[in-house]
Amino acid sequence: MSTSLDWSSRRVLTALSAQELAALVDGSIARTEGLLFTATPTEELDAIGRWQQLKDQAFAGQMREIVAAYNRASGAQREFAADEVGLAVGATSTTGGNLVMQALSLAELPGLLEAVEGGLLTERHVLAVLRELDKVDLALEQRHAVVLVMLARNRGE
């Protein structure tokens, strides 16, 4: 058996005053602050973030050093770059080759490593950009344009 309610019998809701709305928002924030990150103190989360920033800075520095070493090597020496980089990082020549290719790709795209060094992007962002760019066949100038547009949008321009 369904009971239908007459709309005129329902309570009319009124808008909250600015003070009531502010109290509602403050109460909501107070409740959620207790729920967020209850397992990890803010100081530890800040430390985790600082370590990530250091990791990103190390990535940018490593990429720059790989490019510098590659550029210093002559043609015959360059064929061993993957082996040497792999040895330097305690990994295989395949890993070394992947790092060399990443570094050379980043060297062709000005702005990406600078954005990491400036804290605007992370290593993960940069590697995602490279992966996406590798999915399409673009000339170097087109890759530059894509990166410039992406960086501008990232800065809100």
C-alpha positions as a printed Julia matrix, in Angstrom:
157×3 Matrix{Float64}:
  0.0    0.0     0.0
  1.6    3.23   -1.08
  1.2    6.37    0.85
  1.4    9.56   -1.09
  2.45  12.69    0.7
  0.96  16.01   -0.07
  3.74  18.43   -1.08
  2.15  21.14    0.99
  2.66  19.06    4.14
  6.45  18.88    3.68
  8.71  21.15    5.67
 10.1   24.07    3.7
 13.9   24.25    3.82
 15.42  27.67    4.2
 18.82  28.79    3.07
 21.54  28.83    5.69
 22.88  32.12    6.88
 26.54  32.87    6.19
 27.39  32.06    9.82
 25.46  28.77    9.74
 27.11  27.79    6.46
 30.57  28.66    7.83
 29.88  26.59   10.95
 28.73  23.66    8.77
 31.9   23.85    6.64
 34.15  24.21    9.71
 32.49  21.2    11.33
 32.91  19.15    8.17
 36.6   20.06    7.91
 37.18  19.24   11.57
 35.58  15.8    11.12
 37.56  14.96    7.97
 40.9   16.19    9.32
 40.66  13.48   11.91
 40.0   10.88    9.23
 42.67  11.81    6.72
 46.12  10.3     7.17
 45.33   9.01   10.63
 47.98   6.33   10.23
 50.8    8.68    9.24
 51.69  11.93   11.0
 52.03  15.03    8.83
 55.76  15.27    9.58
 56.33  11.81    8.14
 54.27  12.61    5.05
 56.33  15.78    4.56
 59.53  13.72    4.85
 58.21  11.23    2.29
 57.5   14.12   -0.07
 61.0   15.55    0.44
 62.54  12.16   -0.39
 60.48  12.05   -3.58
 61.77  15.49   -4.53
 65.34  14.31   -3.95
 64.67  11.23   -6.07
 63.34  13.42   -8.88
 66.39  15.69   -8.64
 68.67  12.64   -8.77
 66.84  11.4   -11.87
 67.36  14.74  -13.63
 71.03  14.79  -12.63
 71.55  11.22  -13.78
 69.95  11.94  -17.15
 72.21  14.96  -17.65
 75.33  12.95  -16.74
 74.41  10.14  -19.13
 74.0   12.64  -21.98
 77.31  14.29  -21.1
 79.13  10.92  -21.07
 77.49   9.89  -24.33
 78.43  13.18  -26.0
 82.06  12.89  -24.84
 82.42   9.42  -26.3
 83.54   9.0   -29.88
 81.61   6.9   -32.4
 83.28   3.59  -31.52
 82.99   4.2   -27.79
 79.3    5.05  -28.01
 78.42   1.46  -28.86
 79.47   0.5   -25.32
 77.45   3.27  -23.64
 74.64   0.91  -22.64
 77.11  -1.55  -21.09
 78.92   1.18  -19.19
 75.77   2.86  -17.9
 74.36  -0.53  -16.87
 77.58  -1.26  -15.0
 77.51   2.17  -13.34
 73.99   1.62  -11.97
 74.52  -2.04  -11.07
 72.19  -3.35  -13.74
 72.26  -5.05  -17.1
 73.27  -3.52  -20.4
 69.58  -3.62  -21.33
 68.77  -1.35  -18.4
 71.77   0.78  -19.3
 70.53   1.04  -22.88
 67.07   2.05  -21.69
 68.6    4.79  -19.53
 70.74   6.03  -22.42
 67.71   6.17  -24.72
 65.66   8.01  -22.06
 68.45  10.5   -21.49
 68.96  11.15  -25.2
 65.21  11.55  -25.73
 65.02  14.04  -22.88
 68.03  15.95  -24.24
 66.08  16.45  -27.47
 63.12  17.95  -25.62
 64.13  21.13  -23.82
 62.05  22.03  -20.81
 61.27  18.6   -19.4
 64.32  18.12  -17.19
 64.2   21.78  -16.24
 60.61  21.26  -15.09
 61.73  18.32  -12.94
 64.58  20.36  -11.5
 62.14  23.19  -10.78
 59.72  20.86   -8.99
 56.97  21.29  -11.59
 57.13  17.69  -12.85
 58.31  14.4   -11.44
 60.27  11.57  -13.0
 56.97   9.72  -13.48
 55.49  12.68  -15.39
 58.49  12.93  -17.71
 58.55   9.21  -18.43
 54.8    9.29  -19.14
 55.36  12.14  -21.62
 58.08  10.13  -23.37
 55.83   7.04  -23.54
 52.98   9.04  -25.04
 55.23  10.76  -27.56
 56.63   7.38  -28.61
 53.11   6.18  -29.46
 52.83   8.57  -32.4
 55.1    9.3   -35.33
 56.1   12.95  -34.93
 59.02  14.93  -36.26
 61.36  16.39  -33.64
 59.89  19.86  -34.16
 56.4   18.48  -33.53
 57.62  16.74  -30.37
 59.08  20.08  -29.22
 55.74  21.78  -29.85
 53.82  19.14  -27.91
 56.17  19.48  -24.95
 56.01  23.28  -25.02
 52.19  23.22  -25.06
 52.12  20.64  -22.26
 54.5   22.68  -20.12
 52.53  25.88  -20.74
 49.27  24.2   -19.77
 50.92  22.7   -16.71
 51.85  26.24  -15.63
 48.3   27.4   -16.32
 49.16  29.5   -19.37
